[in-house]
Amino acid sequence: RTHVADAYRIAQREVTVRGNEIYAQDTLAWTAALNGKWNVARHANAMATRYGIQDPRVREHAAYIAAHAP
């Protein structure tokens, strides 16, 4: 069973440690989206994709956030 609220808190902690690192920001974006925190998801997603990363998982997350964020 997935605990998305716990995952979001862990992702927030990782960002405080790893800062603007792409994968830390992607994890924050994804977990924020799963928790309905769309403003956080959009901002973290912008940070994760700022260099045009081609990683399919990051791009999948970005597409999901773009399609579902209000």
mmCIF file of the N, C-alpha and C atoms, coordinates in Angstrom:
data_MODEL
# 
_entry.id   MODEL 
# 
loop_
_atom_site.group_PDB 
_atom_site.id 
_atom_site.type_symbol 
_atom_site.label_atom_id 
_atom_site.label_alt_id 
_atom_site.label_comp_id 
_atom_site.label_asym_id 
_atom_site.label_entity_id 
_atom_site.label_seq_id 
_atom_site.pdbx_PDB_ins_code 
_atom_site.Cartn_x 
_atom_site.Cartn_y 
_atom_site.Cartn_z 
_atom_site.occupancy 
_atom_site.B_iso_or_equiv 
_atom_site.pdbx_formal_charge 
_atom_site.auth_seq_id 
_atom_site.auth_comp_id 
_atom_site.auth_asym_id 
_atom_site.auth_atom_id 
_atom_site.pdbx_PDB_model_num 
ATOM 1   N N  . ARG A 1 1  ? 0.837  -1.183 0.000   1.00 0.00 ? 1  ARG A N  1 
ATOM 2   C CA . ARG A 1 1  ? 0.000  0.000  0.000   1.00 0.00 ? 1  ARG A CA 1 
ATOM 3   C C  . ARG A 1 1  ? 0.880  1.243  0.000   1.00 0.00 ? 1  ARG A C  1 
ATOM 4   N N  . THR A 1 2  ? 0.529  2.190  -0.820  1.00 0.00 ? 2  THR A N  1 
ATOM 5   C CA . THR A 1 2  ? 1.312  3.415  -0.945  1.00 0.00 ? 2  THR A CA 1 
ATOM 6   C C  . THR A 1 2  ? 0.757  4.490  -0.016  1.00 0.00 ? 2  THR A C  1 
ATOM 7   N N  . HIS A 1 3  ? 1.642  5.161  0.657   1.00 0.00 ? 3  HIS A N  1 
ATOM 8   C CA . HIS A 1 3  ? 1.270  6.253  1.552   1.00 0.00 ? 3  HIS A CA 1 
ATOM 9   C C  . HIS A 1 3  ? 1.757  7.553  0.932   1.00 0.00 ? 3  HIS A C  1 
ATOM 10  N N  . VAL A 1 4  ? 0.910  8.157  0.107   1.00 0.00 ? 4  VAL A N  1 
ATOM 11  C CA . VAL A 1 4  ? 1.355  9.315  -0.663  1.00 0.00 ? 4  VAL A CA 1 
ATOM 12  C C  . VAL A 1 4  ? 1.673  10.520 0.205   1.00 0.00 ? 4  VAL A C  1 
ATOM 13  N N  . ALA A 1 5  ? 0.982  10.677 1.324   1.00 0.00 ? 5  ALA A N  1 
ATOM 14  C CA . ALA A 1 5  ? 1.298  11.801 2.210   1.00 0.00 ? 5  ALA A CA 1 
ATOM 15  C C  . ALA A 1 5  ? 2.699  11.635 2.800   1.00 0.00 ? 5  ALA A C  1 
ATOM 16  N N  . ASP A 1 6  ? 3.047  10.407 3.174   1.00 0.00 ? 6  ASP A N  1 
ATOM 17  C CA . ASP A 1 6  ? 4.395  10.145 3.689   1.00 0.00 ? 6  ASP A CA 1 
ATOM 18  C C  . ASP A 1 6  ? 5.435  10.373 2.596   1.00 0.00 ? 6  ASP A C  1 
ATOM 19  N N  . ALA A 1 7  ? 5.138  9.909  1.390   1.00 0.00 ? 7  ALA A N  1 
ATOM 20  C CA . ALA A 1 7  ? 6.067  10.094 0.273   1.00 0.00 ? 7  ALA A CA 1 
ATOM 21  C C  . ALA A 1 7  ? 6.307  11.573 0.004   1.00 0.00 ? 7  ALA A C  1 
ATOM 22  N N  . TYR A 1 8  ? 5.260  12.378 0.099   1.00 0.00 ? 8  TYR A N  1 
ATOM 23  C CA . TYR A 1 8  ? 5.389  13.818 -0.114  1.00 0.00 ? 8  TYR A CA 1 
ATOM 24  C C  . TYR A 1 8  ? 6.300  14.440 0.950   1.00 0.00 ? 8  TYR A C  1 
ATOM 25  N N  . ARG A 1 9  ? 6.114  14.064 2.201   1.00 0.00 ? 9  ARG A N  1 
ATOM 26  C CA . ARG A 1 9  ? 6.961  14.603 3.269   1.00 0.00 ? 9  ARG A CA 1 
ATOM 27  C C  . ARG A 1 9  ? 8.426  14.194 3.067   1.00 0.00 ? 9  ARG A C  1 
ATOM 28  N N  . ILE A 1 10 ? 8.651  12.970 2.649   1.00 0.00 ? 10 ILE A N  1 
ATOM 29  C CA . ILE A 1 10 ? 10.018 12.510 2.387   1.00 0.00 ? 10 ILE A CA 1 
ATOM 30  C C  . ILE A 1 10 ? 10.627 13.298 1.227   1.00 0.00 ? 10 ILE A C  1 
ATOM 31  N N  . ALA A 1 11 ? 9.842  13.527 0.181   1.00 0.00 ? 11 ALA A N  1 
ATOM 32  C CA . ALA A 1 11 ? 10.325 14.297 -0.970  1.00 0.00 ? 11 ALA A CA 1 
ATOM 33  C C  . ALA A 1 11 ? 10.671 15.722 -0.560  1.00 0.00 ? 11 ALA A C  1 
ATOM 34  N N  . GLN A 1 12 ? 9.871  16.312 0.317   1.00 0.00 ? 12 GLN A N  1 
ATOM 35  C CA . GLN A 1 12 ? 10.179 17.662 0.806   1.00 0.00 ? 12 GLN A CA 1 
ATOM 36  C C  . GLN A 1 12 ? 11.513 17.678 1.541   1.00 0.00 ? 12 GLN A C  1 
ATOM 37  N N  . ARG A 1 13 ? 11.741 16.676 2.358   1.00 0.00 ? 13 ARG A N  1 
ATOM 38  C CA . ARG A 1 13 ? 13.021 16.589 3.081   1.00 0.00 ? 13 ARG A CA 1 
ATOM 39  C C  . ARG A 1 13 ? 14.181 16.423 2.110   1.00 0.00 ? 13 ARG A C  1 
ATOM 40  N N  . GLU A 1 14 ? 13.995 15.604 1.087   1.00 0.00 ? 14 GLU A N  1 
ATOM 41  C CA . GLU A 1 14 ? 15.056 15.394 0.098   1.00 0.00 ? 14 GLU A CA 1 
ATOM 42  C C  . GLU A 1 14 ? 15.417 16.692 -0.616  1.00 0.00 ? 14 GLU A C  1 
ATOM 43  N N  . VAL A 1 15 ? 14.425 17.514 -0.915  1.00 0.00 ? 15 VAL A N  1 
ATOM 44  C CA . VAL A 1 15 ? 14.694 18.793 -1.576  1.00 0.00 ? 15 VAL A CA 1 
ATOM 45  C C  . VAL A 1 15 ? 15.480 19.709 -0.645  1.00 0.00 ? 15 VAL A C  1 
ATOM 46  N N  . THR A 1 16 ? 15.209 19.647 0.654   1.00 0.00 ? 16 THR A N  1 
ATOM 47  C CA . THR A 1 16 ? 15.995 20.490 1.565   1.00 0.00 ? 16 THR A CA 1 
ATOM 48  C C  . THR A 1 16 ? 17.453 20.036 1.600   1.00 0.00 ? 16 THR A C  1 
ATOM 49  N N  . VAL A 1 17 ? 17.693 18.741 1.383   1.00 0.00 ? 17 VAL A N  1 
ATOM 50  C CA . VAL A 1 17 ? 19.063 18.211 1.379   1.00 0.00 ? 17 VAL A CA 1 
ATOM 51  C C  . VAL A 1 17 ? 19.717 18.385 0.012   1.00 0.00 ? 17 VAL A C  1 
ATOM 52  N N  . ARG A 1 18 ? 19.000 18.036 -1.064  1.00 0.00 ? 18 ARG A N  1 
ATOM 53  C CA . ARG A 1 18 ? 19.565 18.001 -2.410  1.00 0.00 ? 18 ARG A CA 1 
ATOM 54  C C  . ARG A 1 18 ? 19.261 19.235 -3.239  1.00 0.00 ? 18 ARG A C  1 
ATOM 55  N N  . GLY A 1 19 ? 18.415 20.111 -2.727  1.00 0.00 ? 19 GLY A N  1 
ATOM 56  C CA . GLY A 1 19 ? 18.144 21.376 -3.408  1.00 0.00 ? 19 GLY A CA 1 
ATOM 57  C C  . GLY A 1 19 ? 17.475 21.212 -4.758  1.00 0.00 ? 19 GLY A C  1 
ATOM 58  N N  . ASN A 1 20 ? 18.015 21.868 -5.740  1.00 0.00 ? 20 ASN A N  1 
ATOM 59  C CA . ASN A 1 20 ? 17.405 21.911 -7.072  1.00 0.00 ? 20 ASN A CA 1 
ATOM 60  C C  . ASN A 1 20 ? 17.831 20.757 -7.972  1.00 0.00 ? 20 ASN A C  1 
ATOM 61  N N  . GLU A 1 21 ? 18.369 19.705 -7.408  1.00 0.00 ? 21 GLU A N  1 
ATOM 62  C CA . GLU A 1 21 ? 18.749 18.531 -8.184  1.00 0.00 ? 21 GLU A CA 1 
ATOM 63  C C  . GLU A 1 21 ? 17.512 18.006 -8.914  1.00 0.00 ? 21 GLU A C  1 
ATOM 64  N N  . ILE A 1 22 ? 17.679 17.651 -10.166 1.00 0.00 ? 22 ILE A N  1 
ATOM 65  C CA . ILE A 1 22 ? 16.559 17.297 -11.050 1.00 0.00 ? 22 ILE A CA 1 
ATOM 66  C C  . ILE A 1 22 ? 15.678 16.203 -10.459 1.00 0.00 ? 22 ILE A C  1 
ATOM 67  N N  . TYR A 1 23 ? 16.268 15.120 -10.002 1.00 0.00 ? 23 TYR A N  1 
ATOM 68  C CA . TYR A 1 23 ? 15.460 13.994 -9.537  1.00 0.00 ? 23 TYR A CA 1 
ATOM 69  C C  . TYR A 1 23 ? 14.785 14.271 -8.198  1.00 0.00 ? 23 TYR A C  1 
ATOM 70  N N  . ALA A 1 24 ? 15.401 15.072 -7.363  1.00 0.00 ? 24 ALA A N  1 
ATOM 71  C CA . ALA A 1 24 ? 14.735 15.478 -6.125  1.00 0.00 ? 24 ALA A CA 1 
ATOM 72  C C  . ALA A 1 24 ? 13.508 16.327 -6.453  1.00 0.00 ? 24 ALA A C  1 
ATOM 73  N N  . GLN A 1 25 ? 13.665 17.240 -7.399  1.00 0.00 ? 25 GLN A N  1 
ATOM 74  C CA . GLN A 1 25 ? 12.540 18.092 -7.795  1.00 0.00 ? 25 GLN A CA 1 
ATOM 75  C C  . GLN A 1 25 ? 11.449 17.272 -8.487  1.00 0.00 ? 25 GLN A C  1 
ATOM 76  N N  . ASP A 1 26 ? 11.841 16.302 -9.308  1.00 0.00 ? 26 ASP A N  1 
ATOM 77  C CA . ASP A 1 26 ? 10.851 15.451 -9.972  1.00 0.00 ? 26 ASP A CA 1 
ATOM 78  C C  . ASP A 1 26 ? 10.056 14.650 -8.946  1.00 0.00 ? 26 ASP A C  1 
ATOM 79  N N  . THR A 1 27 ? 10.742 14.097 -7.960  1.00 0.00 ? 27 THR A N  1 
ATOM 80  C CA . THR A 1 27 ? 10.051 13.328 -6.927  1.00 0.00 ? 27 THR A CA 1 
ATOM 81  C C  . THR A 1 27 ? 9.088  14.217 -6.155  1.00 0.00 ? 27 THR A C  1 
ATOM 82  N N  . LEU A 1 28 ? 9.520  15.428 -5.835  1.00 0.00 ? 28 LEU A N  1 
ATOM 83  C CA . LEU A 1 28 ? 8.624  16.364 -5.158  1.00 0.00 ? 28 LEU A CA 1 
ATOM 84  C C  . LEU A 1 28 ? 7.425  16.688 -6.045  1.00 0.00 ? 28 LEU A C  1 
ATOM 85  N N  . ALA A 1 29 ? 7.667  16.944 -7.317  1.00 0.00 ? 29 ALA A N  1 
ATOM 86  C CA . ALA A 1 29 ? 6.575  17.268 -8.241  1.00 0.00 ? 29 ALA A CA 1 
ATOM 87  C C  . ALA A 1 29 ? 5.564  16.130 -8.309  1.00 0.00 ? 29 ALA A C  1 
ATOM 88  N N  . TRP A 1 30 ? 6.048  14.910 -8.451  1.00 0.00 ? 30 TRP A N  1 
ATOM 89  C CA . TRP A 1 30 ? 5.163  13.748 -8.596  1.00 0.00 ? 30 TRP A CA 1 
ATOM 90  C C  . TRP A 1 30 ? 4.357  13.510 -7.326  1.00 0.00 ? 30 TRP A C  1 
ATOM 91  N N  . THR A 1 31 ? 5.020  13.539 -6.173  1.00 0.00 ? 31 THR A N  1 
ATOM 92  C CA . THR A 1 31 ? 4.295  13.285 -4.932  1.00 0.00 ? 31 THR A CA 1 
ATOM 93  C C  . THR A 1 31 ? 3.343  14.423 -4.604  1.00 0.00 ? 31 THR A C  1 
ATOM 94  N N  . ALA A 1 32 ? 3.718  15.648 -4.960  1.00 0.00 ? 32 ALA A N  1 
ATOM 95  C CA . ALA A 1 32 ? 2.797  16.775 -4.757  1.00 0.00 ? 32 ALA A CA 1 
ATOM 96  C C  . ALA A 1 32 ? 1.553  16.586 -5.616  1.00 0.00 ? 32 ALA A C  1 
ATOM 97  N N  . ALA A 1 33 ? 1.736  16.174 -6.858  1.00 0.00 ? 33 ALA A N  1 
ATOM 98  C CA . ALA A 1 33 ? 0.599  15.937 -7.751  1.00 0.00 ? 33 ALA A CA 1 
ATOM 99  C C  . ALA A 1 33 ? -0.311 14.857 -7.180  1.00 0.00 ? 33 ALA A C  1 
ATOM 100 N N  . LEU A 1 34 ? 0.275  13.785 -6.698  1.00 0.00 ? 34 LEU A N  1 
ATOM 101 C CA . LEU A 1 34 ? -0.526 12.694 -6.136  1.00 0.00 ? 34 LEU A CA 1 
ATOM 102 C C  . LEU A 1 34 ? -1.298 13.127 -4.899  1.00 0.00 ? 34 LEU A C  1 
ATOM 103 N N  . ASN A 1 35 ? -0.817 14.185 -4.245  1.00 0.00 ? 35 ASN A N  1 
ATOM 104 C CA . ASN A 1 35 ? -1.487 14.720 -3.061  1.00 0.00 ? 35 ASN A CA 1 
ATOM 105 C C  . ASN A 1 35 ? -2.386 15.910 -3.402  1.00 0.00 ? 35 ASN A C  1 
ATOM 106 N N  . GLY A 1 36 ? -2.518 16.229 -4.691  1.00 0.00 ? 36 GLY A N  1 
ATOM 107 C CA . GLY A 1 36 ? -3.379 17.336 -5.097  1.00 0.00 ? 36 GLY A CA 1 
ATOM 108 C C  . GLY A 1 36 ? -2.798 18.711 -4.819  1.00 0.00 ? 36 GLY A C  1 
ATOM 109 N N  . LYS A 1 37 ? -1.507 18.797 -4.606  1.00 0.00 ? 37 LYS A N  1 
ATOM 110 C CA . LYS A 1 37 ? -0.833 20.081 -4.336  1.00 0.00 ? 37 LYS A CA 1 
ATOM 111 C C  . LYS A 1 37 ? -0.270 20.587 -5.666  1.00 0.00 ? 37 LYS A C  1 
ATOM 112 N N  . TRP A 1 38 ? -1.171 21.090 -6.510  1.00 0.00 ? 38 TRP A N  1 
ATOM 113 C CA . TRP A 1 38 ? -0.816 21.405 -7.891  1.00 0.00 ? 38 TRP A CA 1 
ATOM 114 C C  . TRP A 1 38 ? 0.156  22.571 -8.031  1.00 0.00 ? 38 TRP A C  1 
ATOM 115 N N  . ASN A 1 39 ? 0.069  23.560 -7.171  1.00 0.00 ? 39 ASN A N  1 
ATOM 116 C CA . ASN A 1 39 ? 1.026  24.678 -7.263  1.00 0.00 ? 39 ASN A CA 1 
ATOM 117 C C  . ASN A 1 39 ? 2.443  24.195 -6.990  1.00 0.00 ? 39 ASN A C  1 
ATOM 118 N N  . VAL A 1 40 ? 2.604  23.374 -5.968  1.00 0.00 ? 40 VAL A N  1 
ATOM 119 C CA . VAL A 1 40 ? 3.919  22.801 -5.658  1.00 0.00 ? 40 VAL A CA 1 
ATOM 120 C C  . VAL A 1 40 ? 4.369  21.911 -6.811  1.00 0.00 ? 40 VAL A C  1 
ATOM 121 N N  . ALA A 1 41 ? 3.441  21.094 -7.326  1.00 0.00 ? 41 ALA A N  1 
ATOM 122 C CA . ALA A 1 41 ? 3.772  20.176 -8.422  1.00 0.00 ? 41 ALA A CA 1 
ATOM 123 C C  . ALA A 1 41 ? 4.260  20.937 -9.647  1.00 0.00 ? 41 ALA A C  1 
ATOM 124 N N  . ARG A 1 42 ? 3.563  22.014 -10.009 1.00 0.00 ? 42 ARG A N  1 
ATOM 125 C CA . ARG A 1 42 ? 3.968  22.791 -11.190 1.00 0.00 ? 42 ARG A CA 1 
ATOM 126 C C  . ARG A 1 42 ? 5.339  23.424 -10.996 1.00 0.00 ? 42 ARG A C  1 
ATOM 127 N N  . HIS A 1 43 ? 5.569  23.988 -9.826  1.00 0.00 ? 43 HIS A N  1 
ATOM 128 C CA . HIS A 1 43 ? 6.857  24.643 -9.582  1.00 0.00 ? 43 HIS A CA 1 
ATOM 129 C C  . HIS A 1 43 ? 7.998  23.624 -9.586  1.00 0.00 ? 43 HIS A C  1 
ATOM 130 N N  . ALA A 1 44 ? 7.827  22.530 -8.864  1.00 0.00 ? 44 ALA A N  1 
ATOM 131 C CA . ALA A 1 44 ? 8.878  21.512 -8.811  1.00 0.00 ? 44 ALA A CA 1 
ATOM 132 C C  . ALA A 1 44 ? 9.098  20.892 -10.191 1.00 0.00 ? 44 ALA A C  1 
ATOM 133 N N  . ASN A 1 45 ? 8.026  20.719 -10.943 1.00 0.00 ? 45 ASN A N  1 
ATOM 134 C CA . ASN A 1 45 ? 8.146  20.176 -12.289 1.00 0.00 ? 45 ASN A CA 1 
ATOM 135 C C  . ASN A 1 45 ? 8.964  21.116 -13.186 1.00 0.00 ? 45 ASN A C  1 
ATOM 136 N N  . ALA A 1 46 ? 8.728  22.402 -13.059 1.00 0.00 ? 46 ALA A N  1 
ATOM 137 C CA . ALA A 1 46 ? 9.498  23.377 -13.839 1.00 0.00 ? 46 ALA A CA 1 
ATOM 138 C C  . ALA A 1 46 ? 10.985 23.276 -13.495 1.00 0.00 ? 46 ALA A C  1 
ATOM 139 N N  . MET A 1 47 ? 11.277 23.072 -12.211 1.00 0.00 ? 47 MET A N  1 
ATOM 140 C CA . MET A 1 47 ? 12.675 22.925 -11.798 1.00 0.00 ? 47 MET A CA 1 
ATOM 141 C C  . MET A 1 47 ? 13.272 21.628 -12.336 1.00 0.00 ? 47 MET A C  1 
ATOM 142 N N  . ALA A 1 48 ? 12.489 20.558 -12.344 1.00 0.00 ? 48 ALA A N  1 
ATOM 143 C CA . ALA A 1 48 ? 12.988 19.255 -12.786 1.00 0.00 ? 48 ALA A CA 1 
ATOM 144 C C  . ALA A 1 48 ? 13.234 19.211 -14.294 1.00 0.00 ? 48 ALA A C  1 
ATOM 145 N N  . THR A 1 49 ? 12.496 19.992 -15.040 1.00 0.00 ? 49 THR A N  1 
ATOM 146 C CA . THR A 1 49 ? 12.597 19.926 -16.503 1.00 0.00 ? 49 THR A CA 1 
ATOM 147 C C  . THR A 1 49 ? 13.313 21.128 -17.106 1.00 0.00 ? 49 THR A C  1 
ATOM 148 N N  . ARG A 1 50 ? 13.897 21.944 -16.290 1.00 0.00 ? 50 ARG A N  1 
ATOM 149 C CA . ARG A 1 50 ? 14.464 23.207 -16.764 1.00 0.00 ? 50 ARG A CA 1 
ATOM 150 C C  . ARG A 1 50 ? 15.598 23.042 -17.770 1.00 0.00 ? 50 ARG A C  1 
ATOM 151 N N  . TYR A 1 51 ? 16.260 21.893 -17.789 1.00 0.00 ? 51 TYR A N  1 
ATOM 152 C CA . TYR A 1 51 ? 17.367 21.687 -18.723 1.00 0.00 ? 51 TYR A CA 1 
ATOM 153 C C  . TYR A 1 51 ? 16.991 20.782 -19.889 1.00 0.00 ? 51 TYR A C  1 
ATOM 154 N N  . GLY A 1 52 ? 15.696 20.525 -20.061 1.00 0.00 ? 52 GLY A N  1 
ATOM 155 C CA . GLY A 1 52 ? 15.246 19.696 -21.168 1.00 0.00 ? 52 GLY A CA 1 
ATOM 156 C C  . GLY A 1 52 ? 15.587 18.222 -21.004 1.00 0.00 ? 52 GLY A C  1 
ATOM 157 N N  . ILE A 1 53 ? 15.533 17.730 -19.793 1.00 0.00 ? 53 ILE A N  1 
ATOM 158 C CA . ILE A 1 53 ? 15.874 16.330 -19.511 1.00 0.00 ? 53 ILE A CA 1 
ATOM 159 C C  . ILE A 1 53 ? 15.056 15.385 -20.388 1.00 0.00 ? 53 ILE A C  1 
ATOM 160 N N  . GLN A 1 54 ? 15.685 14.331 -20.830 1.00 0.00 ? 54 GLN A N  1 
ATOM 161 C CA . GLN A 1 54 ? 15.029 13.367 -21.718 1.00 0.00 ? 54 GLN A CA 1 
ATOM 162 C C  . GLN A 1 54 ? 14.632 12.073 -21.001 1.00 0.00 ? 54 GLN A C  1 
ATOM 163 N N  . ASP A 1 55 ? 14.837 11.995 -19.708 1.00 0.00 ? 55 ASP A N  1 
ATOM 164 C CA . ASP A 1 55 ? 14.474 10.800 -18.946 1.00 0.00 ? 55 ASP A CA 1 
ATOM 165 C C  . ASP A 1 55 ? 12.969 10.561 -19.102 1.00 0.00 ? 55 ASP A C  1 
ATOM 166 N N  . PRO A 1 56 ? 12.585 9.388  -19.603 1.00 0.00 ? 56 PRO A N  1 
ATOM 167 C CA . PRO A 1 56 ? 11.161 9.130  -19.872 1.00 0.00 ? 56 PRO A CA 1 
ATOM 168 C C  . PRO A 1 56 ? 10.277 9.248  -18.636 1.00 0.00 ? 56 PRO A C  1 
ATOM 169 N N  . ARG A 1 57 ? 10.772 8.865  -17.478 1.00 0.00 ? 57 ARG A N  1 
ATOM 170 C CA . ARG A 1 57 ? 9.956  8.934  -16.266 1.00 0.00 ? 57 ARG A CA 1 
ATOM 171 C C  . ARG A 1 57 ? 9.696  10.388 -15.884 1.00 0.00 ? 57 ARG A C  1 
ATOM 172 N N  . VAL A 1 58 ? 10.708 11.216 -15.946 1.00 0.00 ? 58 VAL A N  1 
ATOM 173 C CA . VAL A 1 58 ? 10.537 12.636 -15.625 1.00 0.00 ? 58 VAL A CA 1 
ATOM 174 C C  . VAL A 1 58 ? 9.578  13.274 -16.628 1.00 0.00 ? 58 VAL A C  1 
ATOM 175 N N  . ARG A 1 59 ? 9.721  12.935 -17.893 1.00 0.00 ? 59 ARG A N  1 
ATOM 176 C CA . ARG A 1 59 ? 8.831  13.488 -18.921 1.00 0.00 ? 59 ARG A CA 1 
ATOM 177 C C  . ARG A 1 59 ? 7.396  13.000 -18.741 1.00 0.00 ? 59 ARG A C  1 
ATOM 178 N N  . GLU A 1 60 ? 7.233  11.752 -18.311 1.00 0.00 ? 60 GLU A N  1 
ATOM 179 C CA . GLU A 1 60 ? 5.895  11.221 -18.034 1.00 0.00 ? 60 GLU A CA 1 
ATOM 180 C C  . GLU A 1 60 ? 5.241  11.986 -16.888 1.00 0.00 ? 60 GLU A C  1 
ATOM 181 N N  . HIS A 1 61 ? 6.006  12.225 -15.835 1.00 0.00 ? 61 HIS A N  1 
ATOM 182 C CA . HIS A 1 61 ? 5.484  12.997 -14.716 1.00 0.00 ? 61 HIS A CA 1 
ATOM 183 C C  . HIS A 1 61 ? 5.101  14.412 -15.161 1.00 0.00 ? 61 HIS A C  1 
ATOM 184 N N  . ALA A 1 62 ? 5.961  15.025 -15.968 1.00 0.00 ? 62 ALA A N  1 
ATOM 185 C CA . ALA A 1 62 ? 5.695  16.375 -16.442 1.00 0.00 ? 62 ALA A CA 1 
ATOM 186 C C  . ALA A 1 62 ? 4.411  16.418 -17.280 1.00 0.00 ? 62 ALA A C  1 
ATOM 187 N N  . ALA A 1 63 ? 4.214  15.425 -18.122 1.00 0.00 ? 63 ALA A N  1 
ATOM 188 C CA . ALA A 1 63 ? 3.002  15.383 -18.938 1.00 0.00 ? 63 ALA A CA 1 
ATOM 189 C C  . ALA A 1 63 ? 1.757  15.206 -18.078 1.00 0.00 ? 63 ALA A C  1 
ATOM 190 N N  . TYR A 1 64 ? 1.843  14.361 -17.080 1.00 0.00 ? 64 TYR A N  1 
ATOM 191 C CA . TYR A 1 64 ? 0.712  14.152 -16.175 1.00 0.00 ? 64 TYR A CA 1 
ATOM 192 C C  . TYR A 1 64 ? 0.351  15.436 -15.458 1.00 0.00 ? 64 TYR A C  1 
ATOM 193 N N  . ILE A 1 65 ? 1.368  16.118 -14.938 1.00 0.00 ? 65 ILE A N  1 
ATOM 194 C CA . ILE A 1 65 ? 1.129  17.363 -14.205 1.00 0.00 ? 65 ILE A CA 1 
ATOM 195 C C  . ILE A 1 65 ? 0.543  18.417 -15.126 1.00 0.00 ? 65 ILE A C  1 
ATOM 196 N N  . ALA A 1 66 ? 1.080  18.531 -16.329 1.00 0.00 ? 66 ALA A N  1 
ATOM 197 C CA . ALA A 1 66 ? 0.557  19.507 -17.294 1.00 0.00 ? 66 ALA A CA 1 
ATOM 198 C C  . ALA A 1 66 ? -0.892 19.215 -17.659 1.00 0.00 ? 66 ALA A C  1 
ATOM 199 N N  . ALA A 1 67 ? -1.236 17.935 -17.768 1.00 0.00 ? 67 ALA A N  1 
ATOM 200 C CA . ALA A 1 67 ? -2.594 17.557 -18.177 1.00 0.00 ? 67 ALA A CA 1 
ATOM 201 C C  . ALA A 1 67 ? -3.615 17.681 -17.046 1.00 0.00 ? 67 ALA A C  1 
ATOM 202 N N  . HIS A 1 68 ? -3.169 17.574 -15.808 1.00 0.00 ? 68 HIS A N  1 
ATOM 203 C CA . HIS A 1 68 ? -4.116 17.519 -14.699 1.00 0.00 ? 68 HIS A CA 1 
ATOM 204 C C  . HIS A 1 68 ? -4.099 18.734 -13.789 1.00 0.00 ? 68 HIS A C  1 
ATOM 205 N N  . ALA A 1 69 ? -3.088 19.533 -13.861 1.00 0.00 ? 69 ALA A N  1 
ATOM 206 C CA . ALA A 1 69 ? -3.023 20.695 -12.974 1.00 0.00 ? 69 ALA A CA 1 
ATOM 207 C C  . ALA A 1 69 ? -4.058 21.725 -13.396 1.00 0.00 ? 69 ALA A C  1 
ATOM 208 N N  . PRO A 1 70 ? -4.816 22.209 -12.437 1.00 0.00 ? 70 PRO A N  1 
ATOM 209 C CA . PRO A 1 70 ? -5.833 23.232 -12.758 1.00 0.00 ? 70 PRO A CA 1 
ATOM 210 C C  . PRO A 1 70 ? -5.221 24.542 -13.241 1.00 0.00 ? 70 PRO A C  1 
# 
